[in-house]
Amino acid sequence: MSVSARVAPVEPLAYAGHRIDPERRRGRGATINPGGRFEAEQRVCEDDGWGSLGELPAFKTEVSIEKARTIITKNDSPDISFDRSINPYRGCEHGCVYCFARPTHAYLGLSPGLDFESKLTAKPDAAILLEKELSAASYQPRTIAIGTNTDAYQPIEKKLRIMRGILEVLERFNHPVGIVTKSALVQRDIDILARMAAKGLAKVAISVTTLDPKVARGMEPRAASPAKRLETIKALSDAGIPVTVLVAPIIPAINEHEIERILDAAKAAGAREAGYVLLRLPLEVKDLVQDWLLTHHPDKLRHVVSLIRSTRDGKDYDANWGQRMVGSGPYAWMIGRRFEMAAERYGFNGARTRLRSDLFVKPEKEKAQLSLF
């Protein structure tokens, strides 16, 4: 077999035609692997007639170690409820095709496509760095959000246990934490989270995009099944941990018809609060989602794209504060009212869980005693 590499300017839309063979991307969400926007050129593998591109190796998960200098990331975005977060990993093996964090992989010189879900980086020193930052004399406690970029409970966490270490530090300092995940692995840490929740220091949001396992498998191939997520909501709730269900993202003509069913099922499982996010298509995500639609829902492609643009003032994405999460226009308004009416009908959001910061304490470091002998 012989394979040639054609070099061309980075044009993601043109590159979308070079779909990766299904056998090479089995179990992955993205169908393409376009170059990032910072790359001067892209390379496309092409069969030169001497062999089959199907013989190329499959995409396997690779994990690199990142030696971070700090672990708490600050933000001043006016339309989100937290000002600091922790991301133990870059990239996410869950492979959710719609993930708005995908473009961040371009900063690593990697593709927001298949690279994002197969070439990951981990921060094993996260707990040590966190303890150091929380111990600083100038540190003022406020809720730390985890899982806002990539999922801290993605499959590699089962072995690396970085998130577990972070929670152990937060519990020692009585520091509030809010977690967003779509993984059943969070049940592993119920012991810590239940103790923290009893003090008003922890809450968890579970993202439920669909109740249809077939749709979920194509859209979020390595995330927990819908049934597992509902099971996780129940396990957390039974342990006294406040749970929010996130219907996120709502994708026009794909899962919008499930809004009421998801809220009903989540309420029955024990969720107390609910929220939603309309599909976001920043930067490279636009091309990834469109090619995914062309692969899995070709008959709906034009309709979905048309509806998305109707919620973004005719564009694929509107990054303006206050608009990026919920969109604008008649269709976005309709989605919002449906969600609000269903949430009220099922008894969500009667009272918001406010985490406490007044219990924060910096544990005294052990003072070593010199030996006399």
HELIX and SHEET records of a PDB file:
HELIX    1   1 PRO A   12  TYR A   15  1                                   4    
HELIX    2   2 LEU A   53  GLU A   55  5                                   3    
HELIX    3   3 ARG A  102  LEU A  108  5                                   7    
HELIX    4   4 LEU A  114  SER A  118  1                                   5    
HELIX    5   5 ALA A  126  LEU A  134  1                                   9    
HELIX    6   6 GLU A  157  LEU A  160  1                                   4    
HELIX    7   7 ILE A  162  PHE A  173  1                                  12    
HELIX    8   8 ALA A  184  ASP A  189  5                                   6    
HELIX    9   9 ILE A  190  ALA A  198  1                                   9    
HELIX   10  10 PRO A  213  MET A  219  1                                   7    
HELIX   11  11 PRO A  226  ASP A  238  1                                  13    
HELIX   12  12 GLU A  256  GLU A  258  5                                   3    
HELIX   13  13 ILE A  259  ALA A  269  1                                  11    
HELIX   14  14 VAL A  285  HIS A  296  1                                  12    
HELIX   15  15 PRO A  298  LYS A  300  5                                   3    
HELIX   16  16 LEU A  301  SER A  310  1                                  10    
HELIX   17  17 PRO A  330  ARG A  345  1                                  16    
SHEET    1   A 2 VAL A   3  ALA A   8  0                                        
SHEET    2   A 2 GLN A  42  ASP A  47 -1                                        
SHEET    1   B 3 GLU A  62  ILE A  65  0                                        
SHEET    2   B 3 LYS A 119  ALA A 122  1                                        
SHEET    3   B 3 TYR A  89  ARG A  90 -1                                        
SHEET    1   C 7 ILE A  72  LYS A  74  0                                        
SHEET    2   C 7 ARG A  84  ILE A  86 -1                                        
SHEET    3   C 7 ILE A 144  ILE A 146  1                                        
SHEET    4   C 7 VAL A 177  THR A 181  1                                        
SHEET    5   C 7 ALA A 202  SER A 207  1                                        
SHEET    6   C 7 VAL A 243  ILE A 250  1                                        
SHEET    7   C 7 GLU A 273  LEU A 278  1                                        
END                                                                             
